[in-house]
Amino acid sequence: MTEIRRVFEADAIAARVRDLGAAIRADAGDAEVFLLGILKGASCFLADLLRAIGGDVSYGFIDVVRDAADHGSDALEIDFLSHTDIRGRHVFILKDVVTTGVIENYLLTQLRVHAPASLRLVALLDRPDARTVDITADYRAFSIEDGIYAGYGLEHESRFGNLGWIGRVR
């Protein structure tokens, strides 16, 4: 049986999402904000942050997958699930857990080619001590220690994503 120790309660998550929404809106001013959620872990985060930002906000999703045919490599593929033009837009990439930064660095590099007005990284959970590339989350809800986390959209073995809180799997 999987045991999950609560780390971030639902009310703490809601408060941080509200704070992030206010910070993003303050930084963006009256400009449209485009949230780009990385599936599937950022789905709950995106839904709540979308409402917390206020003003003109739109969103889309992408999936970033490792190339299974290229064993042991860092080959990545981006699958745009919504074909939205980001040229000239203020884009905020939402990631569930930022650890090494490899995926995020790759994604930022690929998206810059599309000439957004700005491109920022928003982490639900951030572990900067695990970075293997030089990247910093522009916004983060929580810093975490090493471990496996579940809840609030984060799944462990395809389970527990429906929890309203985030816990560490033991």
Buried (B, 14 or more C-beta within 10 A) or exposed (E): EEEBEEBBEBEBBEEBBBEBBEBBBEBBEEBEBBBBBBBBBBBBBBBBBBEBBEEEBEBBBBEBEBEEEEEEEEEBEBEEEEEBEBEEBBBBBBBBBBBBBBBBBBBBEEBEEBEBBBBBBBBBBBBBEBBEEEBEBBBBBBEBEEEBBBBBBBBBEEEBBEBEBBBBBE
